[in-house]
Amino acid sequence: MAESMQGLKRTHRCAELSAANTGETVTIMGWVQKNRNKGGLVFVDVRDRSGIIQAVFEEGKTDAELIEKAARLRAEFVVAIVGRVEKRSGAVNQNLATGEIEIIPEQLRILSESETPPFPIEENSKTKEEVRLKYRYLDLRRPDLQRNMMMRSQVATLTRQFLAEEGFLEIETPVLIGSTPEGARDYLVPSRIHQGHFYALPQSPQLFKQLLMCSGYDRYFQIARCFRDEDLRADRQPEFTQIDMELSFVDVDDVIDVNERLLARIFKEVLGVEVQLPIPRMTWREAMDRYGSDKPDIRFGMELCDVTEVVKDCGFAVFKGAIENGGSVRGINAKGQGSMPRKKIDKLVSFAKDYGAKGLAYIAVQEDGTAKSSFAKFMTEEETAALIQAMDGENGDLLLFAADQNKVVWDVLGALRLELARQMELLDKNDYRFLWVTEFPLLEWSEEQNRYTAMHHPFTMPMEEDLELIDSEPGKVRAKAYDIVLNGNEIGGGSVRIFNPEIQNKMFEVLGFTPEQAKEQFGFLLTAFKYGVPPHAGLAYGLDRLVMLMAKEDSIRDVIAFPKVKDASDLMTEAPTLVDQKQLDELGLRIIE
């Protein structure tokens, strides 16, 4: 039978108590973690979000009725205990923050009883994720998840404090907006009043934050909910949170400076990690050439090596064909992996095929210096030796090569490099390596749409020195765009925006928009730009992904309170659900079977 807490007031959270409180009478409230009944001696561990403390009900020290009541407690009962803090009578528990002390109860109230939970509430749960997500309110009681949620809250609070100190204003932008089909798919919301018309949920506050710059607010930020109706991965959710900002009268260096100091503050306060400033910068082209990725993991080497010149005259048709078609031949050196069994190499070949490779060529340099090669019969010994030398190959190394168009070669070797690093255990989650990637291409060619699309979005400023190429060689134009990368993950990205109407119109033209289409989609922004717009630039972080890396988790679901699963459904509330006919009628909607 549940009791009231009337007359009681919690004095401390469980793990806020220490040896310094010895002799004090305190009131704690929380959940029973476990109950050990030794007959006349009952140990009860009580848990709240701060941690665990042990209460000891013992004959001679505690009322017999209280001991009997304590013996009835089960896991997840909610209790209030009033008692005296004493030094532990038994051995000190080094694994607990409160391991030196215990509470000798004077009062025990059972505030709420619990059925046996479907899984134990414990750290590093082995319970299937689907079960845990169905009972997420129980899963969220686990100490490791509670630490993640507290860390997320701390990151958000520190961000707000830091940006306020730097003169940023927190301004909210609307969640019901017009649809802009450029980019990912929008979530649509039907209007009851304007039947047949739809709002969209924002994929980002992009247009509104640029309008706020037009309105003279100078420095804006918000911790914004964003929505994308796209296929999910481990680090994607249909709704996610951005730390979003925009600044006026700035260029690339100004945005980078304030964000480097923000990251340094967050990592120092939350993790005690010193971020070395300035954070290194690398152009997009250099990142692709060296790492095969625009978000390179620089915790380890194994860089790509361009051997096109070395093999251009060899007899291996795969290499020759790729080069003649305007592609390249590049390789990576997996140090010390020369004795990898053939079966494992074959697995790497099929891994490479998933990323678009037709195959993977390799040379395994044996400990005695002999070379086992998948293409030995097409190369002379001198050519093979020259190739090994170009790759800095030593005895015991495994050299892997891809030959194709640059994009395919980069994708394949970039992914292979990470896969090998995982296998070779080169990825240390305690090593935080930041990198700015700059000078992205402004445009990328879409085979599907048979036109250029914006690599970031249509409002990204081209580099001034490349403007003359926009008509003749649009693919060569670099953007004033920058991404902040941490351990191979893009945690944020932004750009300097176009504020010159002529450049903006030219950008729309290159993207294949007619002036009418541009006006229809972005008319309000283009009109606003006629009334004096300052130079401006911005950046947005994925808060979920940032906290995931800080918490050393592998999935953003572990740092979001109520996440969705792969098919964008919520296992706990069973959303999305069907709605009744009356609601559909009011909206003027009909469901086609």
N, C-alpha and C positions, 0 to 999 in steps of 0.2 A: 504494500500500500504506500503510495507516494506521500511524502510529508512536505510541509511548506518550509520555506527558508525565512519566514517571518522572524524578526528579531536577530537574525544573523547578518553579518556583513563580511564579505571576504576581505581579509587583510593582506594576503600575498598570493601570487601564483605559486604553484608547487615548487618550481626550480628557482624561484627568487629567494628561497630560504638558504641559509648557509650556517656554518659553525658560529658566525657572528650573532645569530639569533638565539643561541643556546639560552634556555631559561625563560624565554618569552612564551606567552600564550598567544596562539595564532589561529586564524580560521582559513582553511583551504577548501576549495570546491573543485570537483573534476570527475573524471571517469575512472572506474576501477579497471586497472590494467590486469592485475591478477590477485588472487586471494589464496594464501597457503595456511591451511588449518592444521595445527600440530596438537590439537586437543588442549584447551586451556591457554593456548598461545596462538594468536591469529596474526599473520603478517598480511597487510593490505597495501599494494602499490597503487597510488592515485596519480592519474596523469591529466595534465592540461596542455595547452600549446607550448608552455615553457619547458616542460619536461616531467619527470617523475619524482615523487617522494614516497618513502615508506612510513606507514603508520603501524604501530605495534600494540595490539590489544593483549595484555598479559595479566594473568591472575595475580592478585596482590597489588597491581598498579592500576588496574582498570576494573570498573564495575562489572559483575558477572553477567548482568543483563546485556550490557554493551558488547561483551565478548560473544555472547550468543547471537546477537544481531549481526555482528561483523562476520560470523561464520556463515550467515545466509547470503552474503554478498556474492554476486557473480560478475563476470567480465562485462564491462560497459554499463553497469549500474551507475547512475549519477549520484554522487554523495557530497555532503558537507561534513567536515570534521573540525571540531574545536579541540585544541590540545596544546601540550607543552613541548617545545623543541628540546631534545636532549641529544648528547653525543651518542653515537651508536654503541649498543652494549656488545653486539657481535663484531665480526670483521668489517673493516671499512670496504665499501664497494667502489673500486677505482674507476669503474665504467660509468658511474652516475655522478652528475654535477653535485647532487645532494648526498653522495655516498658516505659522508662523515656523520650524518645526523639522521634522526628519526623523530616521529611525532608520537607522543603518548596521549591518546585521546581521552577527552573528558565528555565529549558529546559526539554522537554520530546521527546524522539524518539521511535517510534514503529519499532523495528528491525525485528520482525517476528510476523505474526498473527497465530492464532490457531483455528482449528475447536473445537467444544465442545467435550472434552475428553469422552471416554466411561464410565469412573467412576471418582469420585472426587479424587483429589490428596490430601490425608489427612492421618494423622497418624492412626494406628490401623484400617485399611480399613476393611469394612464389605463385600467388593466385593468378589465374588467367586474367588478362587485362579486360576482356569483355565483361567478366563477372564484377570486377572492381569498378568499371565504369557504370554498370547497371546500378550499383549501390555506391555511387560516387560520394555521397554524404558520409559514408563510413570510411571509404578509401581516404578521404581528406583528413581523417583523424590520425592517419599514420604520421609519426614524427618526421620522416624524411620529406613527405609532401608538405607538411606544415612549415618546415624550414624553407622549402622552395617558395611557398606563398609569402612568407615573411620577407624573404630576400627580394621578391618581386615588388612588394610594397615599399621596401627600403629604397630600391633603385628608383621607383617613381617619385618618392618623396625627395630624395637627393637631387633628382633631375629638376623638379619644380623649384627647389631652393636655389640651386646653382643658376638656372636660367633667369629667375627673378632678380638675383644679384647682378646678372649681366644686362639688365634692362629689358628683358623680354616680358611681354604681356600675355597672359593666358586667355585666349579667346576661343569660344566654341563656335564651330561651323555646323551647318544643318546636316541632318541625317537623311531627310527626304529631299532628294534633288532630282534634276533632269538626267536622263540617260545619256552617256557619252560612249558610243560603241567602240572607240579606239581603245585597245588594251584588252584586259581580260573580260569575261562575261559579267554583266551586271545582274544583281538580284533586283527583281522588279516588284513594286508594291502597287496594286490596283487602287485607283481613286474611286470612292463611293460617290462623291459629289460631281466629279467630272468623269462620267462613265466612258469607258473605252480609252481613258488616259492613264498613264502610269508614272509613278515616281520610281527612281532607282535609289538603292542604298550606295553610299560613296565607296569607291575603291581606294580613294585617298582624298584629303581635303585640298588637292592641288589648286583648282581654279579659285576657290574661296580665299586661300592664303595669299595668292597673287593679288586678288582684289583688295585684301587688307593692306597690302603694300601700296596699292593705288590710293587707298584711303588714309595713308599717312601714319599707320601704326608702327612703322619702323622696324620693330622686332616682335614677332608673334611666335607663340608655341601652343601646342595642345597635346594632351595624351589622348589620341583619337581612336575610336572604334572604326575599323574599315572592313569592307565585305567584298569577297570575290567568289563568283560562282565558277570555280575551276576544279580540275581533278586534283585530288589531295595526295600528299606524300607525308613522310614522318614529320617534316618540319613545316607543313602547310595546314592551315585551317580555313574554313569558309569565312569566319569572322576572326579578326586579329587586331592587335593594338599597335599603333605607331606612336613613337615620340616624334612629333612633326614640328618643323620650325621653318621660318622664312625671315630674311633680313634685307633691309634696304641700304643702298649706297655702299655696297660691298662687292668684292671680287672673290675668286677662289680661295686665296690665302686667308681672308678674314673668316670665312665659314670654317675652314680647316682649323684655324687657331682656336676658335671658341669650342669646337667639338673635341679637339685633343684635350683641352683642359677639363671639359665635362667628363670624358672617359677616364682621365687620370683621377679625378675626384671620386667617381663612382667606384672604381676598382680599388682605390686606397681605402675608402671608408667601409666598403662591403666585404672585401676579401683580404685587405692588407697587402695588396699587390701594387708595387710601384710600376707605373707605365712610363717607359723611357720616352721623353719628348725631345725633339719632334719625332713623330711616327714616320718611318721611312715611306717614300713615295715611289711608285713605279708606273710607267705608262702602260696602257692596255696592251700595246704591241709587245713591249718587253715581257709583260706577264704571260702572254700567249706563247711567245717564243721560248721562254725559259721554263714555264710550268704547264703549258697547254691549258690554262684556265684563267678566266678573268677574276677569279676569287682564289688566288693561290694559297696553299698551306705552306708557310715558309718555316715550319718547325723542323723540317728535314731537307736534305739536298735532293739527290736523284733528279737533277734538272734535265730537260730535253736538250739533245745535241743535234744540230742540223748537219747531216752528212751528205747533203745533196751533191755538193761539189766533189766529194771523195768518190762517190759511186756512179757519177753521171756517165762514165764510159765503160762500166762493167757489163758483163754478159747476162746479168739477171734481169729477165724481161719485166718482172713486177716493178723493180726499181726504175728501170729505163722508161717503162710506159707511164708511170706516175709523173716523172720529170718532163717527158715530152708533152704531157697534157697540162703542163703549167703547175703541177703539184710539187711536193717535196718529199724527201726521205729523212726521217728523224728517228732518234733512238733514245732509250734510257738505259742506264747502267745500274742494275740491281747488285750492289756490292756484296760479295760473299755468297751469292746464290747460284754459282756455277754448277753445283752438284744437285740442283733441283731435279727430282725425278720427272721423267718424260710425261707421266700422267698429270702432274701438277702444271707443267708447261702447257699441255693441251687444254687444261682448264682456263689458263690465262688467255689462250687463243680464242676460246669460245666467249670469254668475258669481253675481249676486244671486239668481237663480232657484234655484240649487243650495242656497242657504241658506233657502229657503222663501218668497222674495218672489214675488208674482204678476207684478211688473214693477218698473221703476225710472223715476221721472220725473226730468228734468234741465233745467237752464237753463245754457246756455253764454254767459257775458257776453263779448262780443267786445271787442277792444282799443279800438274806437271807441265803446263804451258800449251798443251795441245788444244785445238779448238774443235768442238762439235758444233756443226752449223746446219740449219735446216735448208740452206741454199748453197752448200759448199761446192756442189758440182758445177755451179754457174759462175764461180769466181776463181781466179788464180790464187795461189798461196800468198803472193805479194799483195793482191787486192784485199784479201781477208786480213792480212797483217796490218795494212794501212788503215782499214776500217776499225780494227780493234784499237789501234793507236789513237785514232781520231776520237774514240769514245773513252779514252783513258782506261782502257780495259786492262785489268791485271789478272794474275792467276786466281781462279776461284770466282770470277765475276760472271754474271749472266747479262748479256746485251740483247735488248728487244727492240725491233724496228717496225715502224709503220710507214707505208708509202701510199700516198693518195693526195687529194686536194688538201690544202693547208687546214681547212676547217675540220675535216675528218681526222687528219693526223693529230691535230691539237686535242680534239675531243677524246680520241682513243688513248693517246699517251698520257693525257691529263688524268683520265679516270684510272688507267693502269698504274700510274705512279701512286695514287692514293690507295688502290687495292694492295699493291706490294707493301706500302708503308704499314697498312693494317696487319698484313701477314707477318711482316718483319718486326712488328711491335715498336714502331718508331714514333707513334703518336702519344705524346704525354699531355693528359688533360690539365695538368698543373702548370703547363708552359703556355702563357698567353702571348701570341705573336700577332701584333697589329700591322696593317699595311694599308696605305691609300693607293687605290688604282685610279689613274687619271687619264685624260685624253682618250676617252672611248670613241669609237666611230659614232658619228651623228646618226647614221642610217644603216639599216641592214636590209638585204634583198629578201623578199618573201616569195618563194617558188609558188606557194599556194595562191597568193593574191596577184602574182606577176607584177609586183611594184615594190618600190622602197617603202619600208615602214620605219617609224622612229624607234631607235634602240631604247631610249628612255621614254620621252613623250614629246609631242609636237612643239613644246614651249622651251626646249633646251637650246641654249645659245651655241652656235658654231664658234670655233676658234677664229678670231679675226683674220689671221694669216691664211686660213683655208677658204675664206668666203668666195674667192675668185674661182674655186673648183666646183662650186655648187651646181653649175649648169653642165660643165663638161665632164667631170668625174665625181659625181655625188658620193660614191662609195668611199672616196679617199678623204672626205671632210671629217675632221675630228671635232668632238664636242667639248664644251667646257663642263664636262660631267665628271663626277668623282664618286667612288664607292669606298666605304670603310670596311675592310675585311679583317676577320679574326679567325685564325686557325682554319682557313679554308671555307669559311662561311661569310657571305655578304651580310653584315649586320645593319648596314645603312647605306643610303645612296642619295645623291642629289646633284644639282647643277646650277650654274648661272642661267637665268631665264632671259629669253628674248624680250627686250622692251622697245625695240625699234620696229614700227609697223611694216616698213618695207621688207625687213628680214623675215618677219613673221609671215607676211603674205608669200614670200619666196619659199619659205619652209612648207606652207600648205600646198603650194604649186608642185613642189618636188614630191610631196606625199600623195599627189594625185587628187587633191581636193579641188573642186571648182570653187570660185568665190562664194557662190550660193550655199554650197555644202558647208564651207567654213563658217559662214554667217549663221546658218541654221544650228550648227552644233555648238559654236563658241561665240555667238554674236554678242552676248552680254560682256564677255571679257574684251573682245576686240573694240567694242564701243567704249568701254571704260578706259582703254589705252589711248583714246583720242583726247583725254582730259588731263594729260600730264602724269606720266608714269615714271617712278624712279628706277634706276638700275637696281635689280634685286636678285637674290639667290637663296637657295634653301637646301634642306636635307631632312630625311626621315629615317628613323631607326625602326626595325622590327623589335619591339620590346620583348615579345615572347622568345624570339631566337637569341637575343642578347642574354636574357636571364637563363635560358637553357644552357648556354655555354658557361656562364658563371657558376651555375649549379652542377656542372659536369654531367648533365643528363643527355640521353641520346634522342629524346623526343620532346617536342614542345608541349605535348599533352601533359607532361609531368610538371609543367610550370603554369598551366592554365586551370582555373578552378573547375570549370565545367566544360571540358572539350567535346568536340564532335569526333566521330570515327571516320574511317576512309571514305565511306559513301555519304559523308556530310550529315549523318543522322546522329541523334542524341539517344544513347541507349537507356538513359535514366528517365527522361520525360517522354521518350518515343517520338519526339519531333523529327521530321515534319509529319503532321497528321492530316487526315481528311477533315474538311469543315462541313457544317450542315448546309442544306440547300438554301435556307433563308439568307445566310451570309452571302452565298454566291449570287442569289437573285438581287440583293441590294447592290452588289458590285457590277451587275450586268454581265456575269461570267457564266460560261457553260463549259463543263468538262467533257472533252471528246474521249470516249473509251478507246 
